[in-house]
Amino acid sequence: MGHSFIFDAERAAEVVERRTGVSRREFLKVCAATAGTLGLPAGAEAAIAKAVAAAQRPSVIWLHFQECTGCSESLLRAEHPTLEKLILDVISLDYHETLMAAAGHQAEKARRDAMAANKGKYILVVEGAIPTKENGIYCKVGGQTAIDMVKECAADAAAVIAIGSCASWGGMPSTIPSIPGADSSPTGSSSVAEILGKPVVTIPGCPPNPYNFLSTAVHFLTFGKLPATDKLGRPLFAYGRLIHENCERRAHFDAGRFAMAFGDEGHRKGYCLYKLGCKGPETYANCPTIGFGDAGEGNWPVGCGHPCIGCTEQGIGFTKPIHSLAKLKNAVPPQQYPRIVEDQGQGASFASAAALAAIAGAAAGGAAMLTRNMGLSHKAEELEKAQDAARNTKSEV
């Protein structure tokens, strides 16, 4: 990093220290962590520091609809920065039903005043799904339906962020009950994008990691625009890779070591949870690579021994049974599996020659090994392919 970048960052840190009491060291650590989370190049932490210190705090209007408030609860437990530093120094949280002191008419007046004073500049954050059946009567705030309120607030917003799986794609409220004739959820729960009829930035998860939201907000503050997203509106810095790619149990998957039942030897040894229904191979999120709530790295499902349920993916989370096998997208284990401990040394010996012969024999049966280790999912795929081939042959005849 150049001297000018360092100078700018230190000056910004001094401003923040005088304003909030946060030490320069702590502030610069926050900026560096945010830049790293976003995947920004060297020197970006200085730009973030300068923006946070000098720019006017963006107004944030945070709406609550069909949700459990888990997204807000996860934000309450963020440590870098803590919530009070976030809402007092980084952003101006002008409306949030759970956190604001005002209530009733005072709360709604505060929302409308903030929207008028920051027209075209405020960030709208929506937590929770939006019911659509019977004109949206199943969720009202201040006499307005959720549909009317989100449309009103989005009209003059500089950016719209759907936080949590409920707001991103319907989440748990959109689950179709298993009763005869049911074709939708009881309240017709929908995502923010469906209601507005346009793409929005989505930060799915149940709940999502608070740093994914904080980094998105800081990116907007620093660069005046939201980060790059995938086709579903998810920021690429957080949802650009499969959980499976960075999972701490990935080596066991590649080696064919799986827990077969909760509490068995493989489960106790930390083996891969694929056979127990882990959806990591088909779920995009950064859960393995970023700590959740500063409570250690063992505080996400796979870290504490439970399969990922795919809560960031529509059609997987709250839809696929927990025990069903994931569909492998781009990670297939090798046909030859290494042993847990490999012999090391130089030169050939009778024992090593015998070992090579054994390996050659194992390679010959590699396909059978793969089928056995991967379980029923690949068998089902093979059956599906055979059925497709039979149908194609029949149509040709």
N, C-alpha and C positions, 0 to 999 in steps of 0.2 A: 504494500500500500504506500502511495506517495506521501510526502510531507504535508501537502495541502489537505489531503484526505484526513490525516491524523489530526491536523490542526482544527479542521472543521468539526470533527467528531468530538474532540476535547472541549471546544468552545460550546458545542451543543450540550454536552454532558454537564458543563458548569451551569448553564442556564437552567437545565432541568433540576439540578441539585439545589439551586437557590429557590426554585419555584415549589418544589415538592419535598425536598429533604432526602430524595433518593440519591445514594452515593454515585459518583461518576463511574466507579468500577462496576457497580451493579447495573447501572443504566446501559453502559457499553456492552456488558454481557448479554443483556436482553436484546439489544440491536443486532449483535453478532449471531445470537441464536435464531432470531427471526430471519435474518438473511440466509442462514444455513438451511432453515426449514423450507424457505422459498426456492432454494437452489440458485441464489443469485451469485454473481461473480465477486471476486475480491474487491473491496472498496465500497460495496453496497451498504455495509453497516454504517458507514459515515453518512451516506445519503439518507438512510432511515433516521439516524440520530438528528440530523439537521432538520428533517421534515417534522419530526415529533416536537422538536424544541421551538421551531419558528412558525410552523403553519397553524392556522386556526383549526381548532379541534372540530372534526366533522360531527354534525348533529346526527344522532341515531334514533330512529323510531322503531321500537321492538314490539311486535304484536304477538299475542298468544291466542291460539285457537284450540283445536282438538289435540291435546298433548298431555304429557305427565309432568311438564316443567323440568324434565331431566336434562335438557340442553342447557337451560339456565343454571341448573344445579351444578353441572360440570364446570361451567364458567366461573361459578362462585369459588371453585377449588383450584383455579389457576394460580400459579405462583410467580410467573415471569411474563408480564407483571401481575401483581395481585389485583383483585377486582377494583378496589378503591383507587389504585393508581391508573387502571384502565379507564374508568369512567370519569375521573377527575383530571387526568392529564393527557391521555391519548385520544379519547373520544368524548363527546358530550352526550350521555345517555339521557335523552329528554323525555322518553316515554317507555316505561317497562312496568307492567302491572304488578309484578312480583316485588320489584326493588324500589319503586318510587313511593314517597311518603303520601302523596296526594291520592284521593280516591273519588269515585263518583264524578260529578260535574267538574270538579277541579282537575281531575286527571285528564278528562277529555278536552278541557280547555287548554291544558298544557300541551297536549298533542297537537291540536290545531294551531296554536300559537307558534310552536316550533316548526311546523310545516310551512306556515306563512312566512316566518322570518328567514327560513332557509330554503325557500322554493328553488327547486332544481339543483340543490346542493346536498341534501340530506341522504343518509343511507337508510333504506328500509330493510329491517330484518324480520322475517316471519318464522315463528316457531309453531308447529302443529299443522295438521291437515285441515282442509276446509270442506265442511259438509255442503252438499248441493241438493239433496232431496227436499222436496216440498219448499222450494225457494230458499233453502238454507236456514230454516227456522231452528235447527238443532244447535246452533251456536250464535249467540248474540252478545255484543259488548256495547254498553252505553246506548242500547236501543237499536243498534245497527247489526245486521247480519254480518258474519265473517266475510261473505262474498262482497258486500257493499264496502266494508271497511278496507279490505285489502286493495280493492280497485281505487278507492279514493286516495289512499296513502301512496299507492304506486304511481299515480298519475304525474306527480311532480318530483319523484325521487330521482336522484342521480344514479343510484344503483339499488338493485333488489337482491337480497341474499336469503335463500331458504335454508334454514339451519335445522338439522335433524332429519331423519328418514320420513317422518310424518309430513313435514312441509315439502321435502324434496320429491317424494313420489307416492305419498299416501300412508306409508308405514303401517303400523299395527291397526289404526282405525279403518284402513281400506281393505282389511282382510275379509274375504267372502266367507260367511258361516257355512258349515257343512250340513245344511238342511236342504231338503228337496225343493227345487225351484229357485234357489238363491242364485242370483247372477251379479250381485254387488254387495257392498257393505250396507248395514242397516241405515246409515245416514248418507251414503253416496260420497264418502270422503275422497277428496281430490288434492292434487298438489298445487302449489302456488303457480307454477308455469301453466298448468291446465286452465286455471281460473283466469289468469291474465292473458292467455293466448300468445305468449311470447317466451323465449328462453330467459331464464334467470340463473344466477350463480347458485349452485346447490352444494351444501356441505352435509351429506347424509351420514348417518350413524345413529346408534341408539344407546347412549347419546354419542355425538361425534367428539373427537378430541378438541378441547377448547382452543388449543394452539393453532388448529387449522382455521378456526374463525379469526383469532387474533391476527394471524399472519395475513389473512385475506384483507382484514380491515387496515392493517399497517401498509400493505402493498398499495391500497387505494389512496391512503394518506400521503405516501411517498411519491408515487408516480402518477396520481390522478386518474388511474384506471384500475380495473380489477384484473387479477392474474389470468393467465391462459387456462382454458378449460377443455375438457373432453366433450364429446357430442352430447353428453347428459348434463353438461353445465358444471361438472365437478372440477375444482382446481387441479391441474396436472401435478403440481408439486406434492399434493397429498394423495391423489387417487390415480396416479399414472402407472402404478405397478401393482401386480397381484400380491396379496398378503403372503402367499406361498413362496414367492421369490426371496423374501427376506426373513422368513420365519426361522426362529432359533432351532426348530426341530427339523428343518429341511434336510440336513445331512442324514438323519435317520430315514426319511422318506427315500432318498436316493440309494441308501444302503439296504432298503427293504425291511426295516425294523419298525413294526407297527404295534401299538397298543390294540389288543383285540377286545378288551372289556375293561370297564372302569375298575380300577383297583388291582388289575393283574400285574405281573412282573414288568411287562413292557410299559404299562402306564406309570408304575412307580419309578421306572428308570428314565422317564421323560421321552419315550419313543414317540414317533409321529402319530397324530390322532386322526389320520385320514380314514382308517377303517371304522372309527367311531362317528363318522359323519362330518368331519371338519370341512367347512366350505372355503377355506383359504385358497385352494387352487382355482376358484372361479370368482373370487371377490377382490375388488380393487380398493385398497386403503393402505395407509402407512402405519397401521397399528403396531407392527413389530419394531419399527425404527424410531418411534418417538414415545417417550414416557407419558403416561396418562395421569395427570393430576399430581405429578411429582411424588408419587407414592412408591417408586421403584419400578423395575421393568417386569415384574411378575404380576402386574395388576391388570392384564388384559386376558380374555378368556383362555387362549392357548397357553399363556404364561403360567396360569394357575391350574392347568390340566383339563380344561373344557374345550371341546371343539368350537371353532368359529362358526357362527350361525349365518354369516353373510348379511349382516344388518345394513350394509351400505348399498346392497344390490336389490333392485326391484325384481320380483319373481324368485328370489332366493330367501332373503330374510322374511320371516313370518309366513312363508309360503311353503318352502321345502321342509319336510320333516327333519328334525335335528339328526336322526340316525341315518338318513339316506346319504349315499355316497355322492361326492361332488363330481361335477363334470370337469375333467382336466382340460384346460385351455391351451397352455403352451409349456407345460412342465411334465415330462414323462421320464420316469427313472430308467437307468440303463438296464440292459438285459443281463449283464454280469454284475453281481453285487459284491462289493468288498467286504472282507471280514471286519469285525469291530477293531481288532488289533492285527496289523500286518507285520510279518517278519521283516527284519531289516538286516543288511549285511552285504558283503561283496563276495564274488566268486561263486562257482557252481559246485554243488555237492550232490550226493545221492539223494539227500532229503529234498533239496531244491528241485532236482529233476523230477522226483515223485510229485512234488507240489505242482510243477508245471503241467504234468500229465493230468493231475486232478482238475486243474483250472481248465485245461482243454476239454475235459469231459463235461465240466460244468457249463462251458460255453455252448456245447452242443445241445444242452437242454435249457438254454437261456430263455427261449420263448415260453416254455412251460413254467419256468420260474416266474417270469413276468406275470403271466396269467394268474398264477397262484397268489402272488403278492398283491396284485391290484384288486383282487376280489371280483365281485359280480359286475362292476361297472363296465369293464372291458368285455366281459362275456355278453352283456346286454347289447353293447355296441356291435359285436360280431354278429349276434343274432339279427340285429336291425339291418346290417349290411346284407346278410344272406337273404332276408325277406325282400329288401329293395331289389337285389339281383334277380330274385325269382319273379317279382312283379314286372321288371323290365323285360325279362325273357318271355313272359306270358304276353306282354303287350306287343312284342316284336312278332310273335307267332300270329 
